[in-house]
């Protein structure tokens, strides 16, 4: 599960993608041990699921906007 920001809010898509970049760097580091790599991979896979859900939410709003000309408030 993604960590909350310092303000206690859910991270934005951009923040989650930035975290994914950090995780990729850890996995590419040849000095990362197997156990650490596994936990990093696991966190990354969960973060990908969260990012996909965030993208789906925005996509639905865009489709609704194009259908009705209005959009519902953004919710994560």
HTML snippet that shows the backbone in 3Dmol.js (N, CA, C, O; Angstrom):
<script src="https://3Dmol.org/build/3Dmol-min.js"></script>
<div id="view" style="width:600px;height:400px;position:relative"></div>
<script>
const pdb = `
ATOM      1  N   UNK A   1       0.842  -1.169   0.000  1.00  0.00           N
ATOM      2  CA  UNK A   1       0.000   0.000   0.000  1.00  0.00           C
ATOM      3  C   UNK A   1       0.891   1.237   0.000  1.00  0.00           C
ATOM      4  O   UNK A   1       1.847   1.302   0.773  1.00  0.00           O
ATOM      5  N   UNK A   2       0.600   2.214  -0.845  1.00  0.00           N
ATOM      6  CA  UNK A   2       1.448   3.389  -0.890  1.00  0.00           C
ATOM      7  C   UNK A   2       1.386   4.173   0.414  1.00  0.00           C
ATOM      8  O   UNK A   2       0.350   4.243   1.076  1.00  0.00           O
ATOM      9  N   UNK A   3       2.520   4.754   0.758  1.00  0.00           N
ATOM     10  CA  UNK A   3       2.595   5.545   1.975  1.00  0.00           C
ATOM     11  C   UNK A   3       1.886   6.864   1.765  1.00  0.00           C
ATOM     12  O   UNK A   3       1.839   7.386   0.652  1.00  0.00           O
ATOM     13  N   UNK A   4       1.330   7.405   2.848  1.00  0.00           N
ATOM     14  CA  UNK A   4       0.682   8.703   2.766  1.00  0.00           C
ATOM     15  C   UNK A   4       1.740   9.790   2.757  1.00  0.00           C
ATOM     16  O   UNK A   4       2.860   9.587   3.224  1.00  0.00           O
ATOM     17  N   UNK A   5       1.374  10.946   2.220  1.00  0.00           N
ATOM     18  CA  UNK A   5       2.297  12.075   2.185  1.00  0.00           C
ATOM     19  C   UNK A   5       2.444  12.640   3.587  1.00  0.00           C
ATOM     20  O   UNK A   5       1.732  12.230   4.504  1.00  0.00           O
ATOM     21  N   UNK A   6       3.359  13.574   3.754  1.00  0.00           N
ATOM     22  CA  UNK A   6       3.591  14.188   5.059  1.00  0.00           C
ATOM     23  C   UNK A   6       2.324  14.846   5.595  1.00  0.00           C
ATOM     24  O   UNK A   6       2.131  14.908   6.809  1.00  0.00           O
ATOM     25  N   UNK A   7       1.467  15.334   4.718  1.00  0.00           N
ATOM     26  CA  UNK A   7       0.235  15.981   5.153  1.00  0.00           C
ATOM     27  C   UNK A   7      -0.860  14.954   5.471  1.00  0.00           C
ATOM     28  O   UNK A   7      -1.961  15.335   5.868  1.00  0.00           O
ATOM     29  N   UNK A   8      -0.571  13.664   5.303  1.00  0.00           N
ATOM     30  CA  UNK A   8      -1.527  12.611   5.615  1.00  0.00           C
ATOM     31  C   UNK A   8      -2.463  12.272   4.474  1.00  0.00           C
ATOM     32  O   UNK A   8      -3.362  11.447   4.638  1.00  0.00           O
ATOM     33  N   UNK A   9      -2.269  12.893   3.319  1.00  0.00           N
ATOM     34  CA  UNK A   9      -3.128  12.638   2.162  1.00  0.00           C
ATOM     35  C   UNK A   9      -2.554  11.502   1.320  1.00  0.00           C
ATOM     36  O   UNK A   9      -1.380  11.151   1.430  1.00  0.00           O
ATOM     37  N   UNK A  10      -3.416  10.942   0.480  1.00  0.00           N
ATOM     38  CA  UNK A  10      -2.952   9.917  -0.454  1.00  0.00           C
ATOM     39  C   UNK A  10      -2.030  10.577  -1.474  1.00  0.00           C
ATOM     40  O   UNK A  10      -2.279  11.707  -1.894  1.00  0.00           O
ATOM     41  N   UNK A  11      -0.971   9.881  -1.876  1.00  0.00           N
ATOM     42  CA  UNK A  11      -0.069  10.442  -2.880  1.00  0.00           C
ATOM     43  C   UNK A  11      -0.776  10.615  -4.227  1.00  0.00           C
ATOM     44  O   UNK A  11      -1.677   9.850  -4.573  1.00  0.00           O
ATOM     45  N   UNK A  12      -0.357  11.619  -4.966  1.00  0.00           N
ATOM     46  CA  UNK A  12      -0.888  11.843  -6.312  1.00  0.00           C
ATOM     47  C   UNK A  12      -0.282  10.824  -7.273  1.00  0.00           C
ATOM     48  O   UNK A  12       0.669  10.120  -6.934  1.00  0.00           O
ATOM     49  N   UNK A  13      -0.838  10.761  -8.456  1.00  0.00           N
ATOM     50  CA  UNK A  13      -0.283   9.880  -9.489  1.00  0.00           C
ATOM     51  C   UNK A  13       1.174  10.243  -9.759  1.00  0.00           C
ATOM     52  O   UNK A  13       2.028   9.366  -9.888  1.00  0.00           O
ATOM     53  N   UNK A  14       1.445  11.523  -9.842  1.00  0.00           N
ATOM     54  CA  UNK A  14       2.815  11.966 -10.110  1.00  0.00           C
ATOM     55  C   UNK A  14       3.774  11.531  -9.005  1.00  0.00           C
ATOM     56  O   UNK A  14       4.897  11.109  -9.283  1.00  0.00           O
ATOM     57  N   UNK A  15       3.329  11.636  -7.751  1.00  0.00           N
ATOM     58  CA  UNK A  15       4.167  11.204  -6.631  1.00  0.00           C
ATOM     59  C   UNK A  15       4.381   9.698  -6.673  1.00  0.00           C
ATOM     60  O   UNK A  15       5.481   9.222  -6.393  1.00  0.00           O
ATOM     61  N   UNK A  16       3.353   8.953  -7.015  1.00  0.00           N
ATOM     62  CA  UNK A  16       3.492   7.498  -7.117  1.00  0.00           C
ATOM     63  C   UNK A  16       4.432   7.107  -8.242  1.00  0.00           C
ATOM     64  O   UNK A  16       5.220   6.174  -8.088  1.00  0.00           O
ATOM     65  N   UNK A  17       4.366   7.799  -9.365  1.00  0.00           N
ATOM     66  CA  UNK A  17       5.274   7.495 -10.473  1.00  0.00           C
ATOM     67  C   UNK A  17       6.715   7.832 -10.105  1.00  0.00           C
ATOM     68  O   UNK A  17       7.646   7.131 -10.500  1.00  0.00           O
ATOM     69  N   UNK A  18       6.887   8.903  -9.350  1.00  0.00           N
ATOM     70  CA  UNK A  18       8.225   9.260  -8.877  1.00  0.00           C
ATOM     71  C   UNK A  18       8.768   8.167  -7.952  1.00  0.00           C
ATOM     72  O   UNK A  18       9.941   7.803  -8.037  1.00  0.00           O
ATOM     73  N   UNK A  19       7.919   7.652  -7.077  1.00  0.00           N
ATOM     74  CA  UNK A  19       8.328   6.567  -6.181  1.00  0.00           C
ATOM     75  C   UNK A  19       8.680   5.314  -6.982  1.00  0.00           C
ATOM     76  O   UNK A  19       9.632   4.610  -6.646  1.00  0.00           O
ATOM     77  N   UNK A  20       7.921   5.036  -8.033  1.00  0.00           N
ATOM     78  CA  UNK A  20       8.247   3.887  -8.890  1.00  0.00           C
ATOM     79  C   UNK A  20       9.634   4.041  -9.501  1.00  0.00           C
ATOM     80  O   UNK A  20      10.385   3.070  -9.589  1.00  0.00           O
ATOM     81  N   UNK A  21       9.978   5.256  -9.923  1.00  0.00           N
ATOM     82  CA  UNK A  21      11.323   5.499 -10.458  1.00  0.00           C
ATOM     83  C   UNK A  21      12.393   5.189  -9.409  1.00  0.00           C
ATOM     84  O   UNK A  21      13.439   4.621  -9.724  1.00  0.00           O
ATOM     85  N   UNK A  22      12.117   5.570  -8.159  1.00  0.00           N
ATOM     86  CA  UNK A  22      13.067   5.281  -7.078  1.00  0.00           C
ATOM     87  C   UNK A  22      13.212   3.771  -6.883  1.00  0.00           C
ATOM     88  O   UNK A  22      14.319   3.266  -6.695  1.00  0.00           O
ATOM     89  N   UNK A  23      12.096   3.064  -6.929  1.00  0.00           N
ATOM     90  CA  UNK A  23      12.139   1.612  -6.740  1.00  0.00           C
ATOM     91  C   UNK A  23      12.896   0.935  -7.870  1.00  0.00           C
ATOM     92  O   UNK A  23      13.637  -0.022  -7.645  1.00  0.00           O
ATOM     93  N   UNK A  24      12.711   1.430  -9.076  1.00  0.00           N
ATOM     94  CA  UNK A  24      13.434   0.869 -10.221  1.00  0.00           C
ATOM     95  C   UNK A  24      14.938   1.051 -10.033  1.00  0.00           C
ATOM     96  O   UNK A  24      15.721   0.149 -10.329  1.00  0.00           O
ATOM     97  N   UNK A  25      15.334   2.215  -9.541  1.00  0.00           N
ATOM     98  CA  UNK A  25      16.763   2.462  -9.304  1.00  0.00           C
ATOM     99  C   UNK A  25      17.318   1.479  -8.281  1.00  0.00           C
ATOM    100  O   UNK A  25      18.442   1.000  -8.429  1.00  0.00           O
ATOM    101  N   UNK A  26      16.544   1.175  -7.249  1.00  0.00           N
ATOM    102  CA  UNK A  26      16.978   0.203  -6.239  1.00  0.00           C
ATOM    103  C   UNK A  26      17.148  -1.171  -6.876  1.00  0.00           C
ATOM    104  O   UNK A  26      18.128  -1.869  -6.615  1.00  0.00           O
ATOM    105  N   UNK A  27      16.182  -1.555  -7.714  1.00  0.00           N
ATOM    106  CA  UNK A  27      16.252  -2.874  -8.353  1.00  0.00           C
ATOM    107  C   UNK A  27      17.404  -2.970  -9.350  1.00  0.00           C
ATOM    108  O   UNK A  27      17.959  -4.049  -9.556  1.00  0.00           O
ATOM    109  N   UNK A  28      17.764  -1.851  -9.967  1.00  0.00           N
ATOM    110  CA  UNK A  28      18.863  -1.862 -10.933  1.00  0.00           C
ATOM    111  C   UNK A  28      20.227  -1.830 -10.263  1.00  0.00           C
ATOM    112  O   UNK A  28      21.242  -2.119 -10.896  1.00  0.00           O
ATOM    113  N   UNK A  29      20.252  -1.480  -8.993  1.00  0.00           N
ATOM    114  CA  UNK A  29      21.510  -1.425  -8.255  1.00  0.00           C
ATOM    115  C   UNK A  29      22.008  -2.847  -8.002  1.00  0.00           C
ATOM    116  O   UNK A  29      21.331  -3.643  -7.351  1.00  0.00           O
ATOM    117  N   UNK A  30      23.176  -3.151  -8.513  1.00  0.00           N
ATOM    118  CA  UNK A  30      23.724  -4.505  -8.393  1.00  0.00           C
ATOM    119  C   UNK A  30      24.030  -4.894  -6.958  1.00  0.00           C
ATOM    120  O   UNK A  30      24.207  -6.077  -6.668  1.00  0.00           O
ATOM    121  N   UNK A  31      24.097  -3.931  -6.058  1.00  0.00           N
ATOM    122  CA  UNK A  31      24.419  -4.229  -4.669  1.00  0.00           C
ATOM    123  C   UNK A  31      23.178  -4.493  -3.820  1.00  0.00           C
ATOM    124  O   UNK A  31      23.295  -4.786  -2.631  1.00  0.00           O
ATOM    125  N   UNK A  32      21.990  -4.392  -4.418  1.00  0.00           N
ATOM    126  CA  UNK A  32      20.757  -4.681  -3.689  1.00  0.00           C
ATOM    127  C   UNK A  32      20.660  -6.185  -3.474  1.00  0.00           C
ATOM    128  O   UNK A  32      20.750  -6.968  -4.420  1.00  0.00           O
ATOM    129  N   UNK A  33      20.477  -6.574  -2.223  1.00  0.00           N
ATOM    130  CA  UNK A  33      20.369  -7.983  -1.885  1.00  0.00           C
ATOM    131  C   UNK A  33      19.047  -8.567  -2.368  1.00  0.00           C
ATOM    132  O   UNK A  33      18.111  -7.839  -2.696  1.00  0.00           O
ATOM    133  N   UNK A  34      18.991  -9.886  -2.404  1.00  0.00           N
ATOM    134  CA  UNK A  34      17.822 -10.593  -2.914  1.00  0.00           C
ATOM    135  C   UNK A  34      16.569 -10.271  -2.095  1.00  0.00           C
ATOM    136  O   UNK A  34      15.508 -10.007  -2.661  1.00  0.00           O
ATOM    137  N   UNK A  35      16.690 -10.292  -0.774  1.00  0.00           N
ATOM    138  CA  UNK A  35      15.530 -10.027   0.068  1.00  0.00           C
ATOM    139  C   UNK A  35      15.032  -8.585  -0.108  1.00  0.00           C
ATOM    140  O   UNK A  35      13.829  -8.345  -0.211  1.00  0.00           O
ATOM    141  N   UNK A  36      15.965  -7.638  -0.141  1.00  0.00           N
ATOM    142  CA  UNK A  36      15.581  -6.242  -0.370  1.00  0.00           C
ATOM    143  C   UNK A  36      14.963  -6.066  -1.754  1.00  0.00           C
ATOM    144  O   UNK A  36      13.996  -5.323  -1.918  1.00  0.00           O
ATOM    145  N   UNK A  37      15.515  -6.742  -2.734  1.00  0.00           N
ATOM    146  CA  UNK A  37      14.975  -6.652  -4.095  1.00  0.00           C
ATOM    147  C   UNK A  37      13.551  -7.202  -4.140  1.00  0.00           C
ATOM    148  O   UNK A  37      12.687  -6.640  -4.812  1.00  0.00           O
ATOM    149  N   UNK A  38      13.310  -8.294  -3.427  1.00  0.00           N
ATOM    150  CA  UNK A  38      11.970  -8.875  -3.398  1.00  0.00           C
ATOM    151  C   UNK A  38      10.969  -7.901  -2.783  1.00  0.00           C
ATOM    152  O   UNK A  38       9.885  -7.700  -3.332  1.00  0.00           O
ATOM    153  N   UNK A  39      11.320  -7.296  -1.649  1.00  0.00           N
ATOM    154  CA  UNK A  39      10.411  -6.344  -0.993  1.00  0.00           C
ATOM    155  C   UNK A  39      10.194  -5.100  -1.853  1.00  0.00           C
ATOM    156  O   UNK A  39       9.094  -4.549  -1.894  1.00  0.00           O
ATOM    157  N   UNK A  40      11.237  -4.669  -2.528  1.00  0.00           N
ATOM    158  CA  UNK A  40      11.127  -3.518  -3.423  1.00  0.00           C
ATOM    159  C   UNK A  40      10.222  -3.846  -4.602  1.00  0.00           C
ATOM    160  O   UNK A  40       9.379  -3.038  -4.991  1.00  0.00           O
ATOM    161  N   UNK A  41      10.398  -5.026  -5.165  1.00  0.00           N
ATOM    162  CA  UNK A  41       9.553  -5.475  -6.274  1.00  0.00           C
ATOM    163  C   UNK A  41       8.090  -5.544  -5.847  1.00  0.00           C
ATOM    164  O   UNK A  41       7.197  -5.106  -6.572  1.00  0.00           O
ATOM    165  N   UNK A  42       7.863  -6.098  -4.662  1.00  0.00           N
ATOM    166  CA  UNK A  42       6.507  -6.223  -4.135  1.00  0.00           C
ATOM    167  C   UNK A  42       5.860  -4.841  -3.962  1.00  0.00           C
ATOM    168  O   UNK A  42       4.702  -4.644  -4.331  1.00  0.00           O
ATOM    169  N   UNK A  43       6.605  -3.897  -3.406  1.00  0.00           N
ATOM    170  CA  UNK A  43       6.096  -2.530  -3.258  1.00  0.00           C
ATOM    171  C   UNK A  43       5.801  -1.915  -4.624  1.00  0.00           C
ATOM    172  O   UNK A  43       4.787  -1.241  -4.802  1.00  0.00           O
ATOM    173  N   UNK A  44       6.674  -2.145  -5.569  1.00  0.00           N
ATOM    174  CA  UNK A  44       6.479  -1.612  -6.912  1.00  0.00           C
ATOM    175  C   UNK A  44       5.238  -2.165  -7.590  1.00  0.00           C
ATOM    176  O   UNK A  44       4.512  -1.427  -8.256  1.00  0.00           O
ATOM    177  N   UNK A  45       4.991  -3.449  -7.428  1.00  0.00           N
ATOM    178  CA  UNK A  45       3.805  -4.057  -8.040  1.00  0.00           C
ATOM    179  C   UNK A  45       2.526  -3.488  -7.436  1.00  0.00           C
ATOM    180  O   UNK A  45       1.558  -3.240  -8.154  1.00  0.00           O
ATOM    181  N   UNK A  46       2.517  -3.279  -6.127  1.00  0.00           N
ATOM    182  CA  UNK A  46       1.349  -2.668  -5.474  1.00  0.00           C
ATOM    183  C   UNK A  46       1.160  -1.234  -5.970  1.00  0.00           C
ATOM    184  O   UNK A  46       0.039  -0.792  -6.222  1.00  0.00           O
ATOM    185  N   UNK A  47       2.260  -0.529  -6.102  1.00  0.00           N
ATOM    186  CA  UNK A  47       2.198   0.854  -6.575  1.00  0.00           C
ATOM    187  C   UNK A  47       1.684   0.923  -8.012  1.00  0.00           C
ATOM    188  O   UNK A  47       0.962   1.856  -8.364  1.00  0.00           O
ATOM    189  N   UNK A  48       2.040  -0.037  -8.832  1.00  0.00           N
ATOM    190  CA  UNK A  48       1.528  -0.093 -10.203  1.00  0.00           C
ATOM    191  C   UNK A  48       0.016  -0.281 -10.188  1.00  0.00           C
ATOM    192  O   UNK A  48      -0.691   0.344 -10.979  1.00  0.00           O
ATOM    193  N   UNK A  49      -0.484  -1.128  -9.307  1.00  0.00           N
ATOM    194  CA  UNK A  49      -1.943  -1.313  -9.195  1.00  0.00           C
ATOM    195  C   UNK A  49      -2.623  -0.012  -8.791  1.00  0.00           C
ATOM    196  O   UNK A  49      -3.672   0.340  -9.330  1.00  0.00           O
ATOM    197  N   UNK A  50      -2.026   0.702  -7.842  1.00  0.00           N
ATOM    198  CA  UNK A  50      -2.590   1.982  -7.391  1.00  0.00           C
ATOM    199  C   UNK A  50      -2.575   2.994  -8.538  1.00  0.00           C
ATOM    200  O   UNK A  50      -3.561   3.697  -8.758  1.00  0.00           O
ATOM    201  N   UNK A  51      -1.471   3.068  -9.260  1.00  0.00           N
ATOM    202  CA  UNK A  51      -1.363   4.000 -10.391  1.00  0.00           C
ATOM    203  C   UNK A  51      -2.409   3.672 -11.457  1.00  0.00           C
ATOM    204  O   UNK A  51      -3.043   4.573 -12.006  1.00  0.00           O
ATOM    205  N   UNK A  52      -2.586   2.399 -11.746  1.00  0.00           N
ATOM    206  CA  UNK A  52      -3.592   2.000 -12.736  1.00  0.00           C
ATOM    207  C   UNK A  52      -4.987   2.427 -12.295  1.00  0.00           C
ATOM    208  O   UNK A  52      -5.785   2.882 -13.115  1.00  0.00           O
ATOM    209  N   UNK A  53      -5.287   2.285 -11.009  1.00  0.00           N
ATOM    210  CA  UNK A  53      -6.593   2.707 -10.493  1.00  0.00           C
ATOM    211  C   UNK A  53      -6.747   4.221 -10.610  1.00  0.00           C
ATOM    212  O   UNK A  53      -7.821   4.710 -10.960  1.00  0.00           O
ATOM    213  N   UNK A  54      -5.685   4.960 -10.319  1.00  0.00           N
ATOM    214  CA  UNK A  54      -5.740   6.411 -10.442  1.00  0.00           C
ATOM    215  C   UNK A  54      -5.967   6.822 -11.898  1.00  0.00           C
ATOM    216  O   UNK A  54      -6.754   7.726 -12.176  1.00  0.00           O
ATOM    217  N   UNK A  55      -5.289   6.169 -12.805  1.00  0.00           N
ATOM    218  CA  UNK A  55      -5.445   6.470 -14.234  1.00  0.00           C
ATOM    219  C   UNK A  55      -6.858   6.121 -14.692  1.00  0.00           C
ATOM    220  O   UNK A  55      -7.470   6.876 -15.448  1.00  0.00           O
ATOM    221  N   UNK A  56      -7.378   4.983 -14.237  1.00  0.00           N
ATOM    222  CA  UNK A  56      -8.753   4.593 -14.592  1.00  0.00           C
ATOM    223  C   UNK A  56      -9.764   5.640 -14.125  1.00  0.00           C
ATOM    224  O   UNK A  56     -10.710   5.960 -14.844  1.00  0.00           O
ATOM    225  N   UNK A  57      -9.559   6.172 -12.917  1.00  0.00           N
ATOM    226  CA  UNK A  57     -10.461   7.188 -12.374  1.00  0.00           C
ATOM    227  C   UNK A  57     -10.465   8.432 -13.257  1.00  0.00           C
ATOM    228  O   UNK A  57     -11.523   8.973 -13.578  1.00  0.00           O
ATOM    229  N   UNK A  58      -9.294   8.872 -13.639  1.00  0.00           N
ATOM    230  CA  UNK A  58      -9.193  10.060 -14.492  1.00  0.00           C
ATOM    231  C   UNK A  58      -9.786   9.769 -15.870  1.00  0.00           C
ATOM    232  O   UNK A  58     -10.481  10.610 -16.440  1.00  0.00           O
ATOM    233  N   UNK A  59      -9.515   8.598 -16.394  1.00  0.00           N
ATOM    234  CA  UNK A  59     -10.055   8.231 -17.707  1.00  0.00           C
ATOM    235  C   UNK A  59     -11.579   8.254 -17.693  1.00  0.00           C
ATOM    236  O   UNK A  59     -12.199   8.748 -18.635  1.00  0.00           O
ATOM    237  N   UNK A  60     -12.187   7.726 -16.635  1.00  0.00           N
ATOM    238  CA  UNK A  60     -13.650   7.742 -16.527  1.00  0.00           C
ATOM    239  C   UNK A  60     -14.176   9.167 -16.477  1.00  0.00           C
ATOM    240  O   UNK A  60     -15.215   9.470 -17.063  1.00  0.00           O
ATOM    241  N   UNK A  61     -13.462  10.042 -15.777  1.00  0.00           N
ATOM    242  CA  UNK A  61     -13.884  11.439 -15.702  1.00  0.00           C
ATOM    243  C   UNK A  61     -13.787  12.119 -17.060  1.00  0.00           C
ATOM    244  O   UNK A  61     -14.659  12.908 -17.425  1.00  0.00           O
ATOM    245  N   UNK A  62     -12.740  11.819 -17.801  1.00  0.00           N
ATOM    246  CA  UNK A  62     -12.582  12.398 -19.143  1.00  0.00           C
ATOM    247  C   UNK A  62     -13.699  11.913 -20.053  1.00  0.00           C
ATOM    248  O   UNK A  62     -14.265  12.696 -20.816  1.00  0.00           O
ATOM    249  N   UNK A  63     -14.019  10.628 -19.978  1.00  0.00           N
ATOM    250  CA  UNK A  63     -15.102  10.090 -20.800  1.00  0.00           C
ATOM    251  C   UNK A  63     -16.439  10.726 -20.421  1.00  0.00           C
ATOM    252  O   UNK A  63     -17.249  11.056 -21.288  1.00  0.00           O
ATOM    253  N   UNK A  64     -16.658  10.893 -19.122  1.00  0.00           N
ATOM    254  CA  UNK A  64     -17.885  11.529 -18.670  1.00  0.00           C
ATOM    255  C   UNK A  64     -17.937  12.977 -19.146  1.00  0.00           C
ATOM    256  O   UNK A  64     -18.991  13.451 -19.572  1.00  0.00           O
ATOM    257  N   UNK A  65     -16.833  13.670 -19.078  1.00  0.00           N
ATOM    258  CA  UNK A  65     -16.761  15.054 -19.522  1.00  0.00           C
ATOM    259  C   UNK A  65     -17.061  15.159 -21.012  1.00  0.00           C
ATOM    260  O   UNK A  65     -17.784  16.057 -21.443  1.00  0.00           O
ATOM    261  N   UNK A  66     -16.508  14.244 -21.790  1.00  0.00           N
ATOM    262  CA  UNK A  66     -16.731  14.296 -23.233  1.00  0.00           C
ATOM    263  C   UNK A  66     -18.172  13.925 -23.591  1.00  0.00           C
ATOM    264  O   UNK A  66     -18.682  14.355 -24.626  1.00  0.00           O
ATOM    265  N   UNK A  67     -18.837  13.122 -22.735  1.00  0.00           N
ATOM    266  CA  UNK A  67     -20.223  12.742 -22.983  1.00  0.00           C
ATOM    267  C   UNK A  67     -21.213  13.825 -22.561  1.00  0.00           C
ATOM    268  O   UNK A  67     -22.192  14.091 -23.259  1.00  0.00           O
ATOM    269  N   UNK A  68     -20.948  14.445 -21.413  1.00  0.00           N
ATOM    270  CA  UNK A  68     -21.923  15.379 -20.848  1.00  0.00           C
ATOM    271  C   UNK A  68     -21.494  16.833 -20.892  1.00  0.00           C
ATOM    272  O   UNK A  68     -22.325  17.730 -20.751  1.00  0.00           O
ATOM    273  N   UNK A  69     -20.226  17.073 -21.083  1.00  0.00           N
ATOM    274  CA  UNK A  69     -19.724  18.439 -21.028  1.00  0.00           C
ATOM    275  C   UNK A  69     -19.435  18.890 -19.613  1.00  0.00           C
ATOM    276  O   UNK A  69     -18.959  20.006 -19.402  1.00  0.00           O
ATOM    277  N   UNK A  70     -19.720  18.027 -18.627  1.00  0.00           N
ATOM    278  CA  UNK A  70     -19.425  18.335 -17.229  1.00  0.00           C
ATOM    279  C   UNK A  70     -18.659  17.154 -16.642  1.00  0.00           C
ATOM    280  O   UNK A  70     -18.643  16.057 -17.202  1.00  0.00           O
ATOM    281  N   UNK A  71     -18.030  17.406 -15.507  1.00  0.00           N
ATOM    282  CA  UNK A  71     -17.304  16.334 -14.836  1.00  0.00           C
ATOM    283  C   UNK A  71     -17.667  16.289 -13.370  1.00  0.00           C
ATOM    284  O   UNK A  71     -18.009  17.303 -12.760  1.00  0.00           O
ATOM    285  N   UNK A  72     -17.586  15.114 -12.827  1.00  0.00           N
ATOM    286  CA  UNK A  72     -17.818  14.942 -11.384  1.00  0.00           C
ATOM    287  C   UNK A  72     -16.559  15.373 -10.650  1.00  0.00           C
ATOM    288  O   UNK A  72     -15.480  15.407 -11.242  1.00  0.00           O
ATOM    289  N   UNK A  73     -16.678  15.700  -9.381  1.00  0.00           N
ATOM    290  CA  UNK A  73     -15.480  16.046  -8.600  1.00  0.00           C
ATOM    291  C   UNK A  73     -14.500  14.902  -8.594  1.00  0.00           C
ATOM    292  O   UNK A  73     -14.896  13.737  -8.591  1.00  0.00           O
ATOM    293  N   UNK A  74     -13.212  15.227  -8.592  1.00  0.00           N
ATOM    294  CA  UNK A  74     -12.169  14.210  -8.615  1.00  0.00           C
ATOM    295  C   UNK A  74     -12.147  13.464  -7.295  1.00  0.00           C
ATOM    296  O   UNK A  74     -12.094  14.076  -6.228  1.00  0.00           O
ATOM    297  N   UNK A  75     -12.188  12.135  -7.368  1.00  0.00           N
ATOM    298  CA  UNK A  75     -12.098  11.293  -6.178  1.00  0.00           C
ATOM    299  C   UNK A  75     -11.102  10.193  -6.457  1.00  0.00           C
ATOM    300  O   UNK A  75     -11.042   9.653  -7.562  1.00  0.00           O
ATOM    301  N   UNK A  76     -10.321   9.866  -5.443  1.00  0.00           N
ATOM    302  CA  UNK A  76      -9.363   8.743  -5.575  1.00  0.00           C
ATOM    303  C   UNK A  76      -9.920   7.541  -4.899  1.00  0.00           C
ATOM    304  O   UNK A  76      -9.282   6.488  -4.889  1.00  0.00           O
TER     305      UNK A  76
END
`;
const viewer = $3Dmol.createViewer("view");
viewer.addModel(pdb, "pdb");
viewer.setStyle({}, {cartoon: {color: "spectrum"}});
viewer.zoomTo();
viewer.render();
</script>
